[in-house]
């Protein structure tokens, strides 16, 4: 039972007691492995003397009142059945929100990737992505429908423009932004629909030897546009690549997806679809990063906002249909960011 006066210490004691029972080691200790942008946290098991355990394990702590672990477990099973490498579950307590997982190591793709090895690592990542996209969507899988796409885009004007930058758009600007949102949503809905991870990027891939990268953080998967995950992989939230590399990787993905029988459109249409779904994602993530700062007290993500503005600058001017967004970025966003930096 949690202590309302000291919820963190009570949860810590509950987590340790559960881990000791699950491992059968009364001397078992836990050390922080990583945190999540959400409410989950991850803890690495060690022996009683503090040294690394011979068979190190990870405890996922997913507080049930904040982050139900069942969607994670359900999607894990779907992906594993489709041949995707995912973390193995060694023990579970769904009601308490604890899972005992295999330890896949400390480094994600984000820690080890660079221009010297990106081609090989991303090609391996695409191999896993093609398996994901080939899986038939479960009947109860949510869709990346108009309502969800709209909620995500609204994060940009509500949290990034409004809460973070203090920008109140007038009616004309809001009409222009709504028009761009409408065009982005229509494009997303018109794309071929497949199983979409929704955060398929280096931070959520573990370089496991022998069977390709293990895929993490898949609990928010939906049925949605086929260009979403490859775009997320190559235009990452936390590192940027030269534009010519991104273009080459997208074309390579398209060729492999076509050969695998996936419903990708012709290459020119696919490139456009990737650009447009990228704009949707970039706007959404800027809103999410602002919300993480102002609502959840996690300011570090705001340091990556300039990356997303650069992504938008590389795409939006190429499409006259998105010109109203460019005007808002130039007239409102840049001046506000410059003022905040001054």
Steps between C-alpha positions, in 0.01 A plus 500: 500500500631844410557768762311818398751711691806335343382335177847478343663326795203268538514409131874442527449256787219324314713471187797354686286251692336383178835466322643292783199272498508469121870413492500294819798702626449671836821698450397626156551874442382738231671794334349749261545387140301766314186707509221550253344817361182358654461360848688173461844446649754222455726344764793265454544209741828435681623252757505577871859627501418761236686338213330427170283190515618205287157491343410866517130584469289812465196593705249715315302710747178620340278657770153362424324829579717680242616250234312171465748228405245284318518682162877451507461129569230454236700670226818318607322171436372618161846608390672186625248285314595694185869421543601836643772498767350642819600475868425163660278508808628286789237586762206736529253658741256687281291636786805647676657618175828307525673293232826307521670517160818371343782753509580606144791720607554864580542639148226574250558587136513863612815427701691312230388634163708738289570566135761224504243228577161659429443324166539154654312573822208667325481220244463257792235727650309499172507120506307512828272775372403295194399216735288743703329638191427150370303407815124503454355766727309343793128574482509705820803708396421874509519688173702809425169660414397861454430547870843376608685691229314816599574456872866459423519806275319710761789435736701738282269801528383430856828407668782626280350821362264584786654370821868504411538803274198696622371546145128560453422465131228726361203357312672533163810317612293227664306452178827464310636253755175303492525485120850351524382255765217394270739435214740304720217288640358429155842388380550269800158339453559450127826308549502119502430388857719256693602425857680813622734499801468882534844553653729285287827682556855428622420556867249216483729247329752280683796359302459135601759270344382222272132573447484867404407798714246447776202735478383695807221741597235357269194523723346791304493314167210573266377426152624791293699647208781288363749789472478589869749255651773524234484878523528480879804277469693724262392839639564425862391706798847506654754497216510640149648361179602671175201540270657290225541208741136525607383506139715197416376305801136575416555381144675186629207434735257545212687249284511243779134554593399458135700178475335377820154550351399785731246751364737790439393743228728596209824664611408861418175472693677325786755779530219754520311288752812473716551876488142574596468244778833633622351848533215355704745318727735795540216730607369237740839439660563870550171511688588190702840641598334822618247299700776289656659821620198692625278219626745227598806699608730344237672795331785314328293414193465865400867504399401294194232741376740671252549161334130483418489855377786408265307195382202723421723751322632221279155389385227762537637746239490222240120476512282804419211328681693538826591868450263619777704300750822660374346842558415411861849368561658815354265759651444351844719205595846629404456845661371340820787251514755775435344714773515207743870449422587869542 
